[in-house]
Amino acid sequence: MLDTAISARADIEDKRLLRSFSYVNGRWISGDGDVSFAVKNPADGARLGDVASLSPAQATQAVDAAQTAFDAFSVTLPQERSTLLRRWYDLIVAAKEDLARIMVLEQGKPLSEARGEIDYAASFIEFYAEEAKRPNVEGVTSHLHDAEVELWMEPVGVVALITPWNFPCAMLTRKAAAALAAGCTVVAHPSAETPYSALALAELAERAGFPPGVFNVITGDAATIVKPWTEDTRIRALSFTGSTEVGKLLYAQSASTVKKLVLELGGHAPVIVFKGADLDRAVTEVMKAKFATSGQDCLGANRIYVERPVYDAFCEKFTAATQALTVGRGMDDPDIGPLMNERAVAKQEDQVADALAQGARITCGGNRLPFGSLFYAPTVLVDVPDSAKIMREETFGPVAAISPFDSEDEVFARANDSEYGLVAYVHSTNPKRIYRATRALQYGMVAVNRTKVTGAPIPFGGMKQSGLGREGARMGMQEFMELKYVCRDWA
């Protein structure tokens, strides 16, 4: 049994959720030679425990199990898959507090945000429990005499899921629920920084009654586990959420087996605040867009463009709101928690220093905080030039960059001047201007006068190098299905 210090915590009631082994073919297994890796709390660096690190051979064994299970699971009635998903949903809702606390310990986000993520994660399972019943055979008017034409939607096969550390529950359920609803079997690899959340979900999936081999969670080194999957012809689809850099690597590695790919990659979201907008509301919404998950969100507002007549007022209000944010350990439920690792903190320092060197001004923050080595102060930079790194690179932290603009054409061009195209935010009360903005912005999602846009019923995804495909909605399930055309003559 691997040593798991996290299991000694009194504030997690259901200790069976604290798993340290991988879940493969209905069994909990250790790594070959009992190889493991340590998981630490980003708030204080304390070791939470050791988790099994599986070998390439074991990663392939998980595919063996999923392939074997696929033959039976793919032909189960949609109502049967719906029932399994609904049981999983009910168990997650009942375990919400424990799951949220596990997430805080390994990811660091504030407790209220973690509770919100569990609700969000569960919503995908509830949605796809219903959507599982809906991919009906579609009749098409035949173009041939004496022939019937039908279109069938069939599960693609074994699906590999690679999920990130910033939303360790929601990103897994958003992918897995869609794949399972479609009739696919799953091999999932969670981030090595946040494996406990995924393993807890596997424990609940087992309790829900998913047959062995249908839902597998494999922990360990990403390159060790995922590389064999990209080369395995039995894995017919791969879904990844993470950086554009890693997404491109998986894209290339999957080329030889021509897999279906769903890639939810980086974002570099612009915010455009026009004069005439409700300025107080804009400040409130941009604060949410910038500082949720301590800024560690692909939907995070990175570039804030404010029309010059209201620029100074916006900067003043936004700085005051930022200075009012609380910072601390996630269990204390502050506004801002620790960043995930030292690389993330170093990136904030580098981008701030670069912006200041290019003429930007700092109105608050700009330093590490004494709570722990991974805490960085919520920071506001104003008068940031487009040449600064922070205006070109994803930040993934609590640093806001604000810049003025003078015309629509100018700001649309600046906002679109990016390899990313995930989400954009617009604040205006002018209907015609809102229409022009939503048409001009080259982004997969556009939020107008609000921040919250995601949810199970919507197709989440981006344009350009922010990814391929969509997650959520009926389109998210169709990503894990193949369209079969049948032309039938009864003669």
C-alpha positions as CSV (number, residue, x, y, z in Angstrom):
1,M,0.0,0.0,0.0
2,L,1.4,3.4,-1.0
3,D,1.9,5.9,1.8
4,T,-0.9,8.5,1.5
5,A,-0.7,11.3,4.1
6,I,-3.9,12.8,2.7
7,S,-5.9,9.9,4.2
8,A,-5.2,11.1,7.7
9,R,-7.2,14.3,7.2
10,A,-10.2,14.5,9.4
11,D,-12.1,16.9,7.1
12,I,-12.5,14.3,4.4
13,E,-15.2,11.9,5.6
14,D,-15.2,9.2,2.9
15,K,-11.7,7.9,3.1
16,R,-12.4,5.4,0.2
17,L,-12.3,8.3,-2.2
18,L,-8.6,8.7,-1.4
19,R,-7.1,6.3,-3.8
20,S,-3.4,6.0,-4.6
21,F,-3.5,3.2,-7.2
22,S,-4.6,3.4,-10.8
23,Y,-8.0,2.0,-11.8
24,V,-7.7,-0.5,-14.7
25,N,-10.2,-3.1,-15.8
26,G,-12.2,-2.8,-12.5
27,R,-9.1,-3.2,-10.3
28,W,-6.8,-0.9,-8.4
29,I,-3.3,-1.5,-9.4
30,S,0.2,-0.3,-8.5
31,G,3.0,0.5,-10.9
32,D,5.4,-2.1,-12.0
33,G,8.0,-2.4,-9.2
34,D,5.7,-0.3,-7.0
35,V,7.1,2.9,-8.7
36,S,5.3,6.0,-7.5
37,F,5.4,9.8,-7.6
38,A,4.8,12.3,-4.8
39,V,1.8,14.8,-4.9
40,K,2.2,18.0,-3.0
41,N,0.0,20.8,-1.7
42,P,0.8,23.9,-3.6
43,A,-0.2,26.1,-0.6
44,D,2.6,24.9,1.6
45,G,4.6,22.3,-0.3
46,A,3.5,19.6,2.1
47,R,3.5,16.1,0.7
48,L,0.0,14.7,0.3
49,G,1.0,11.2,-0.6
50,D,2.4,8.9,-3.2
51,V,0.5,7.8,-6.3
52,A,1.2,4.8,-8.5
53,S,3.2,5.5,-11.6
54,L,2.3,3.0,-14.3
55,S,4.6,1.7,-17.0
56,P,4.1,1.8,-20.8
57,A,3.2,-1.9,-20.7
58,Q,0.5,-1.2,-18.1
59,A,-0.8,1.7,-20.2
60,T,-1.2,-0.7,-23.1
61,Q,-2.9,-3.2,-20.8
62,A,-5.4,-0.5,-20.0
63,V,-6.2,-0.3,-23.7
64,D,-6.5,-4.1,-23.9
65,A,-9.1,-3.9,-21.2
66,A,-11.0,-1.0,-22.8
67,Q,-11.0,-2.7,-26.2
68,T,-12.3,-5.9,-24.7
69,A,-15.0,-4.0,-22.8
70,F,-16.0,-2.0,-25.9
71,D,-17.5,-5.0,-27.7
72,A,-20.2,-5.3,-25.1
73,F,-20.5,-1.7,-23.9
74,S,-20.9,-0.3,-27.4
75,V,-24.1,-2.3,-28.0
76,T,-25.8,-1.6,-24.6
77,L,-29.1,0.2,-24.9
78,P,-28.8,4.0,-24.7
79,Q,-31.1,3.9,-21.7
80,E,-28.7,1.5,-19.9
81,R,-25.8,3.9,-20.4
82,S,-28.0,6.8,-19.3
83,T,-28.8,4.9,-16.1
84,L,-25.1,4.3,-15.3
85,L,-24.3,8.0,-15.9
86,R,-27.1,9.1,-13.7
87,R,-25.9,6.9,-10.9
88,W,-22.4,8.4,-11.3
89,Y,-23.9,11.9,-11.2
90,D,-25.9,11.2,-8.0
91,L,-22.8,9.8,-6.3
92,I,-20.7,12.8,-7.2
93,V,-23.4,15.2,-6.0
94,A,-23.5,13.3,-2.7
95,A,-19.7,13.4,-2.3
96,K,-19.4,17.1,-3.3
97,E,-17.8,18.4,-0.1
98,D,-15.2,15.6,0.0
99,L,-14.4,16.0,-3.7
100,A,-14.0,19.8,-3.3
101,R,-11.6,19.4,-0.4
102,I,-9.5,16.9,-2.2
103,M,-9.3,19.3,-5.1
104,V,-8.2,22.2,-2.8
105,L,-5.5,20.1,-1.3
106,E,-3.9,19.1,-4.5
107,Q,-4.7,22.1,-6.8
108,G,-4.9,25.0,-4.4
109,K,-8.0,26.8,-5.6
110,P,-10.3,28.5,-3.1
111,L,-12.8,26.1,-1.5
112,S,-15.9,27.9,-2.9
113,E,-14.4,27.6,-6.4
114,A,-13.7,23.9,-5.8
115,R,-17.3,23.4,-4.8
116,G,-18.4,25.2,-7.9
117,E,-16.2,23.0,-10.0
118,I,-17.8,19.8,-8.6
119,D,-21.3,21.2,-9.5
120,Y,-19.9,22.0,-13.0
121,A,-18.3,18.6,-13.4
122,A,-21.5,16.8,-12.3
123,S,-23.6,18.9,-14.8
124,F,-21.8,17.3,-17.7
125,I,-22.7,13.8,-16.5
126,E,-26.3,14.8,-15.9
127,F,-26.5,16.3,-19.4
128,Y,-25.0,13.4,-21.2
129,A,-27.1,10.9,-19.2
130,E,-30.0,12.5,-21.2
131,E,-28.1,13.0,-24.5
132,A,-27.2,9.3,-24.5
133,K,-30.7,8.6,-25.6
134,R,-30.8,11.0,-28.6
135,P,-28.4,10.0,-31.4
136,N,-31.2,8.4,-33.5
137,V,-31.0,6.9,-36.9
138,E,-31.8,9.6,-39.5
139,G,-33.7,8.9,-42.7
140,V,-32.6,10.8,-45.8
141,T,-34.6,11.2,-49.0
142,S,-33.0,8.7,-51.4
143,H,-31.4,9.9,-54.7
144,L,-31.7,6.4,-56.1
145,H,-34.7,4.4,-57.3
146,D,-35.7,1.4,-55.1
147,A,-33.2,2.3,-52.4
148,E,-33.5,3.4,-48.8
149,V,-30.9,5.7,-47.3
150,E,-30.1,6.0,-43.6
151,L,-27.5,7.7,-41.5
152,W,-26.3,6.0,-38.3
153,M,-24.2,7.4,-35.5
154,E,-22.0,4.7,-33.9
155,P,-19.4,4.9,-31.1
156,V,-15.9,5.4,-32.5
157,G,-14.1,2.9,-30.2
158,V,-11.7,3.2,-27.4
159,V,-11.1,6.9,-26.4
160,A,-8.0,8.3,-24.7
161,L,-8.5,11.4,-22.5
162,I,-5.7,13.6,-21.2
163,T,-6.8,16.1,-18.6
164,P,-5.1,19.2,-17.0
165,W,-4.5,20.2,-13.4
166,N,-6.4,23.5,-13.4
167,F,-9.9,21.8,-13.5
168,P,-9.1,18.2,-12.5
169,C,-12.7,17.1,-12.1
170,A,-14.6,19.1,-14.7
171,M,-12.3,18.4,-17.6
172,L,-12.5,14.7,-17.0
173,T,-16.2,14.5,-16.7
174,R,-16.8,16.8,-19.7
175,K,-14.8,14.4,-21.9
176,A,-15.7,11.0,-20.2
177,A,-19.4,11.6,-19.9
178,A,-19.7,12.4,-23.6
179,A,-17.6,9.4,-24.6
180,L,-19.5,7.0,-22.3
181,A,-22.8,8.3,-23.5
182,A,-21.8,7.6,-27.0
183,G,-21.0,4.0,-26.1
184,C,-17.2,4.3,-26.1
185,T,-14.8,3.0,-23.5
186,V,-12.3,5.2,-21.9
187,V,-8.6,5.3,-20.8
188,A,-7.9,8.5,-19.0
189,H,-4.6,10.1,-17.8
190,P,-4.9,12.9,-15.3
191,S,-2.2,15.4,-14.6
192,A,0.5,14.1,-12.3
193,E,0.0,17.3,-10.2
194,T,-3.7,16.5,-9.5
195,P,-4.3,12.8,-9.7
196,Y,-6.4,12.4,-6.5
197,S,-9.5,14.1,-8.0
198,A,-9.5,11.7,-11.0
199,L,-9.0,8.6,-8.8
200,A,-11.9,9.7,-6.6
201,L,-14.1,10.0,-9.7
202,A,-13.0,6.5,-10.7
203,E,-14.0,5.2,-7.2
204,L,-17.5,6.7,-7.7
205,A,-17.7,5.3,-11.2
206,E,-17.0,1.9,-9.8
207,R,-19.7,2.3,-7.2
208,A,-22.1,3.4,-10.0
209,G,-21.7,0.0,-11.6
210,F,-19.7,0.7,-14.8
211,P,-18.4,-2.7,-16.1
212,P,-14.7,-3.5,-15.8
213,G,-12.7,-1.9,-18.6
214,V,-15.2,0.7,-19.5
215,F,-13.7,3.6,-17.5
216,N,-10.0,3.4,-16.6
217,V,-7.8,6.0,-14.9
218,I,-4.0,5.6,-15.4
219,T,-1.6,7.7,-13.4
220,G,2.1,8.4,-13.9
221,D,4.4,10.2,-16.2
222,A,2.5,11.7,-19.2
223,A,5.1,10.9,-21.8
224,T,5.4,7.3,-20.6
225,I,1.7,6.7,-20.7
226,V,0.4,8.8,-23.6
227,K,3.0,8.1,-26.2
228,P,2.0,4.4,-26.5
229,W,-1.6,5.5,-26.8
230,T,-0.9,7.9,-29.7
231,E,0.7,4.9,-31.5
232,D,-2.0,2.4,-30.7
233,T,-4.4,1.8,-33.6
234,R,-7.1,0.6,-31.2
235,I,-7.5,4.1,-29.7
236,R,-9.7,5.7,-32.3
237,A,-10.1,9.2,-30.7
238,L,-8.0,11.3,-28.4
239,S,-9.1,14.3,-26.4
240,F,-6.7,16.6,-24.7
241,T,-7.0,19.8,-22.7
242,G,-3.8,21.8,-22.1
243,S,-1.2,23.9,-23.8
244,T,-1.0,24.6,-27.5
245,E,2.6,23.4,-27.5
246,V,1.7,19.9,-26.1
247,G,-1.4,19.8,-28.3
248,K,0.7,20.2,-31.4
249,L,3.0,17.3,-30.2
250,L,0.0,15.0,-29.7
251,Y,-1.3,16.1,-33.1
252,A,1.9,15.0,-34.7
253,Q,2.2,11.8,-32.7
254,S,-1.3,10.8,-33.6
255,A,-0.9,11.3,-37.3
256,S,0.4,7.8,-38.1
257,T,-2.8,6.2,-36.7
258,V,-5.2,8.9,-38.1
259,K,-7.2,9.4,-34.9
260,K,-10.1,11.7,-34.3
261,L,-8.8,14.5,-32.2
262,V,-10.4,16.9,-29.8
263,L,-7.9,19.5,-28.7
264,E,-8.8,22.2,-26.2
265,L,-5.7,24.3,-26.2
266,G,-4.4,27.6,-25.0
267,G,-6.2,30.9,-24.8
268,H,-5.2,34.5,-24.8
269,A,-8.5,36.2,-24.3
270,P,-9.0,39.8,-25.2
271,V,-11.5,42.0,-23.3
272,I,-12.8,45.1,-25.1
273,V,-14.5,47.8,-23.0
274,F,-16.1,50.5,-25.1
275,K,-17.1,53.9,-23.9
276,G,-20.8,53.9,-23.0
277,A,-20.5,50.5,-21.3
278,D,-21.7,50.2,-17.7
279,L,-18.3,50.7,-16.2
280,D,-18.9,49.3,-12.8
281,R,-20.4,46.2,-14.3
282,A,-17.5,45.9,-16.7
283,V,-15.0,46.1,-13.9
284,T,-16.9,43.4,-11.9
285,E,-17.1,41.1,-14.9
286,V,-13.5,41.6,-16.0
287,M,-12.4,40.9,-12.4
288,K,-14.1,37.5,-12.7
289,A,-12.6,36.9,-16.1
290,K,-9.1,37.7,-14.9
291,F,-8.8,36.3,-11.4
292,A,-11.0,33.1,-11.3
293,T,-8.8,30.1,-10.5
294,S,-6.1,32.6,-9.5
295,G,-5.8,33.4,-13.2
296,Q,-5.0,29.8,-14.1
297,D,-7.7,29.4,-16.7
298,C,-7.6,29.1,-20.5
299,L,-10.6,31.5,-20.5
300,G,-8.7,34.0,-18.4
301,A,-8.7,37.7,-19.6
302,N,-5.1,38.3,-20.7
303,R,-5.4,41.5,-22.7
304,I,-7.8,44.3,-21.5
305,Y,-8.4,47.0,-24.1
306,V,-10.4,50.0,-22.9
307,E,-11.6,52.9,-25.1
308,R,-9.6,56.0,-24.3
309,P,-12.4,58.3,-23.0
310,V,-13.1,55.8,-20.1
311,Y,-9.6,54.4,-19.8
312,D,-8.4,56.3,-16.7
313,A,-11.7,55.7,-14.9
314,F,-11.6,52.0,-15.7
315,C,-8.0,51.6,-14.6
316,E,-8.7,53.3,-11.3
317,K,-11.7,51.2,-10.5
318,F,-10.1,48.0,-11.6
319,T,-7.0,48.7,-9.5
320,A,-9.1,49.4,-6.4
321,A,-11.0,46.1,-6.9
322,T,-7.8,44.2,-7.4
323,Q,-6.3,45.6,-4.2
324,A,-9.4,44.4,-2.3
325,L,-8.9,40.8,-3.3
326,T,-7.9,38.4,-0.5
327,V,-5.1,35.9,-0.9
328,G,-4.5,32.8,1.1
329,R,-4.7,29.0,1.4
330,G,-7.6,27.4,-0.4
331,M,-9.2,25.9,2.7
332,D,-9.6,29.5,4.1
333,D,-11.6,30.3,0.9
334,P,-9.8,33.5,-0.2
335,D,-10.2,35.1,-3.6
336,I,-6.8,34.1,-4.8
337,G,-4.9,30.9,-3.9
338,P,-1.4,29.7,-4.7
339,L,-0.2,29.1,-8.3
340,M,0.4,25.5,-9.3
341,N,4.2,25.4,-9.4
342,E,7.4,27.5,-9.4
343,R,7.3,27.7,-13.3
344,A,4.0,29.5,-13.1
345,V,5.3,32.1,-10.5
346,A,8.5,32.7,-12.5
347,K,6.3,33.4,-15.6
348,Q,4.4,36.1,-13.8
349,E,7.7,37.7,-12.7
350,D,9.2,37.5,-16.2
351,Q,6.1,39.0,-17.9
352,V,5.8,41.8,-15.3
353,A,9.5,42.7,-15.7
354,D,9.3,42.7,-19.5
355,A,6.2,44.9,-19.5
356,L,7.8,47.4,-17.1
357,A,10.9,47.5,-19.2
358,Q,8.8,48.4,-22.3
359,G,7.1,51.4,-20.6
360,A,4.1,49.8,-18.8
361,R,3.2,51.1,-15.3
362,I,2.3,49.0,-12.3
363,T,-0.6,50.2,-10.1
364,C,-0.7,47.3,-7.6
365,G,1.0,44.0,-6.9
366,G,4.0,42.8,-8.8
367,N,5.6,40.7,-6.1
368,R,5.5,37.3,-4.3
369,L,3.7,37.1,-1.1
370,P,4.8,35.7,2.3
371,F,2.1,33.0,2.5
372,G,4.3,30.5,0.7
373,S,6.6,30.2,-2.3
374,L,3.8,29.9,-4.9
375,F,1.8,32.9,-3.9
376,Y,1.9,35.9,-6.3
377,A,0.1,39.2,-5.6
378,P,-2.8,40.1,-7.8
379,T,-1.2,42.6,-10.2
380,V,-2.4,45.4,-12.5
381,L,-0.3,46.7,-15.4
382,V,-1.5,49.7,-17.3
383,D,-0.3,51.4,-20.5
384,V,1.0,48.0,-21.7
385,P,2.4,48.1,-25.3
386,D,1.4,45.3,-27.7
387,S,5.1,44.3,-28.0
388,A,5.2,43.2,-24.3
389,K,5.3,39.4,-23.7
390,I,2.1,39.5,-21.7
391,M,0.2,40.8,-24.7
392,R,1.6,38.0,-26.9
393,E,1.8,35.0,-24.5
394,E,-0.7,33.2,-22.3
395,T,-0.2,34.4,-18.7
396,F,-2.0,31.8,-16.6
397,G,-1.7,33.8,-13.4
398,P,-3.1,36.8,-11.5
399,V,-1.5,39.6,-13.6
400,A,-3.8,41.9,-15.6
401,A,-2.6,43.9,-18.6
402,I,-4.6,47.0,-19.6
403,S,-4.1,49.1,-22.8
404,P,-6.1,52.0,-24.3
405,F,-7.6,52.0,-27.8
406,D,-9.2,54.7,-30.0
407,S,-11.3,53.0,-32.7
408,E,-13.2,49.8,-33.5
409,D,-11.1,48.8,-36.4
410,E,-7.9,49.3,-34.3
411,V,-9.1,47.2,-31.4
412,F,-10.5,44.4,-33.5
413,A,-7.2,44.1,-35.4
414,R,-5.3,44.1,-32.1
415,A,-7.6,41.5,-30.5
416,N,-7.4,39.2,-33.5
417,D,-3.6,39.5,-33.8
418,S,-3.0,36.2,-32.0
419,E,-2.4,32.6,-32.7
420,Y,-5.2,31.9,-30.2
421,G,-8.9,32.1,-30.8
422,L,-10.7,30.6,-27.7
423,V,-12.9,33.3,-26.1
424,A,-13.2,37.1,-26.3
425,Y,-15.2,39.4,-24.0
426,V,-17.0,42.6,-25.1
427,H,-18.6,45.3,-22.9
428,S,-20.9,47.8,-24.6
429,T,-24.5,49.0,-24.5
430,N,-24.7,49.8,-28.2
431,P,-26.5,46.9,-30.1
432,K,-24.9,47.7,-33.4
433,R,-21.5,47.9,-31.9
434,I,-22.0,44.6,-30.1
435,Y,-23.1,43.0,-33.4
436,R,-20.0,44.3,-35.3
437,A,-17.7,43.1,-32.5
438,T,-19.2,39.6,-32.3
439,R,-18.9,39.2,-36.1
440,A,-15.4,40.7,-36.3
441,L,-13.7,38.8,-33.5
442,Q,-12.0,35.6,-34.6
443,Y,-12.9,33.5,-31.5
444,G,-14.9,30.3,-31.0
445,M,-16.8,32.0,-28.1
446,V,-17.8,35.6,-27.5
447,A,-19.2,36.8,-24.2
448,V,-21.1,40.1,-24.2
449,N,-21.4,42.1,-20.9
450,R,-20.7,39.0,-18.9
451,T,-18.1,36.4,-18.0
452,K,-19.8,33.1,-17.4
453,V,-20.6,31.5,-20.7
454,T,-19.6,27.8,-20.2
455,G,-21.9,24.9,-19.3
456,A,-22.9,21.5,-20.4
457,P,-25.4,22.5,-23.1
458,I,-22.9,24.8,-25.0
459,P,-20.2,23.7,-27.5
460,F,-17.0,24.7,-25.9
461,G,-14.0,25.3,-28.2
462,G,-11.9,27.7,-30.1
463,M,-10.5,28.7,-33.5
464,K,-7.0,28.9,-34.9
465,Q,-4.4,27.3,-32.5
466,S,-6.8,27.2,-29.6
467,G,-7.8,23.7,-30.7
468,L,-10.0,21.4,-32.7
469,G,-13.5,20.2,-32.1
470,R,-16.0,21.0,-29.4
471,E,-16.8,19.8,-26.0
472,G,-20.2,19.9,-24.4
473,A,-23.6,20.0,-26.2
474,R,-24.6,17.3,-28.6
475,M,-21.5,18.2,-30.7
476,G,-19.3,17.0,-27.8
477,M,-20.8,13.5,-28.0
478,Q,-20.6,13.5,-31.7
479,E,-16.8,13.9,-31.5
480,F,-16.7,10.4,-30.2
481,M,-19.0,8.9,-32.8
482,E,-18.7,7.9,-36.5
483,L,-21.3,8.6,-39.1
484,K,-22.2,5.5,-41.1
485,Y,-24.2,5.9,-44.3
486,V,-26.4,2.9,-45.3
487,C,-27.9,2.5,-48.7
488,R,-30.3,-0.5,-48.8
489,D,-32.1,-2.2,-51.6
490,W,-34.7,-4.8,-50.5
491,A,-34.6,-6.7,-53.8
